[in-house]
Amino acid sequence: MEVILKDDVKGLGYKNDIVSVKPGYGRNYLLPQGIAVLADKTNKKIVAENVRQAAHKADKIKGDAQGLADRIGDLTIEVPAKVGESGRIFGRVTTLQIADALKAKGFDVDRKRISLDSDPASVGEYSATIDLHREVKHKLRVNVVAE
């Protein structure tokens, strides 16, 4: 079953993408939630026209995302965590903590756009990926320190 996404869906695609999904997933989740519409001839023409009209806006959005990635650069974010005597952390380091640390440095990034490459289990340096745009992804170093 082919559907056209109305919003970005992590692991599936971005807004206005035509993706092929299993019929149950499309009928029971994507269509009722309003996340996607059926990819018939009419909807494909509508989306193509909307994409054509929004092309210059998309270039500006991509430019802004690239500018943010360039400003972040090789920045290393320090995230404090409660640590036991063995160096293992209690709880988890979440994307919300990383987003708050970025906000403290002056960068406003939605926590939903941040994903950790590996789950931090102890004090040390880890990497995270920030999905700023469909074509702009930025690697960020996260240093987990003892609180």
N, C-alpha and C positions, 0 to 999 in steps of 0.2 A: 504494500500500500504506500503510495506516495503522498506526502503532505508538505505544505509550505509553512515553515516556522514563523510565528509572529513575534517571538522573543528569542533571545539566546538561551539555549538549553545545553548545560554542561555535559559533555560526552556525546552529544548528538549533532549540534550545529549551531549556526548563528542566525540572526533575524534575516528573513527573506530567502533562506536556503531551501531548496527542494531536496528532501531526504526520503529515503525509503525505510519504512519501519514495519514491524509485524502488525498485522491487522488488529489484534486485540489491544496492543499498546496505543495504536492510533485511535480506535473507536472508543476505548474505555478510559483513556487518560488525556491524551493530547487534545482531541477535539472537544470533549466536554469542559475541560479546564480553560479553553480559549487560547491555548498555547500555539495551536496550529489550525490550519484550514486544509480541506481536501484539495489536492493539486489537480484540479480539472482544467480544461482549456481556458475558461473564463478567468479563473483565479490566477493562472500563470500569466495571462495578458495584463491583468491589473498589477501584479507584482512587478513585471518587467517595466511597465510604465512608471510605477512608483520609484523603482531603482534608478531608472534613467533620469527622472526629475531630481532625485536626491543625490546624484553623483557628486556634484560640487560640494554639498554639505558633508558627504562621506570623506572627501579629500581633506576638508578642514578638520574633521574629527580625528582622522588618522594622523594628521600633522600635529594636532594637540597631544595625542597619545605618544607620538614619537618624541615630542618636546619634553613631556613628562619623564619618559624613559631616559632621555639624555640628561635631564636635570638630576635624576636619581643616580645615574652613573654607577660607580663602584662603591656605593654607600653600604656600610655594614650596620645593621640594626642590632642593638642589644636589648634582649628580652630577659627581665629578671624572673626567676622561678624558685620555688622552695626546693631545697636540695637536702638529701640525707647525707650521712657520713660517707657513704660509698660513692657519692657523686651522682647518683641517680635522682631524677627529679620526681617530685610528688605531683600527681595530676598530669596535665598536658599543657603543651604550648600550643595555643590556638591562633587561627588567622586573625581573630579579633585583637589579640595582644600585638600582633605584628602591625595591623592597621593602625592601632593607637600609637605605636612607636613611630610609624611613618608620619602620622598626623602631628606628633610632637616635633618632628623635624621639618614640618611645613608641607608635606605631601598628602593630599587628600585622595586616598585609594579605598574603594569599597572592599570590605573583607571577603566578599563573595568572589572577587577577582584574584584572590591570593590562594595559592595552594603550596603546601610544603612538599618537597620532593621525597623526604623521608621523615618519619615520625620521631621527633627528638625524645630520647630516653634518658640522656645524661647531659651534663654540662659540656659545651663544645660549640663548634661552628657547623651550621647546617645551611642548606640552600632552599630558597623558595622561588616560585615562578609567579610573576604578576602578569595577568592576561589583560593588557590595557586596550587592545583592539584585536580584531581577527587576524591582523597581519603584524601586530606589535606585541611581542612577549618579552619580558625583561627578567633576568635572573637577579636575585637579591640574596646577599649573604646575611644570615641570621645568627647572631652569637648569643647562645643561651648562657646566662651567668647566674651565679648563686645570689639569692636575695639577701 
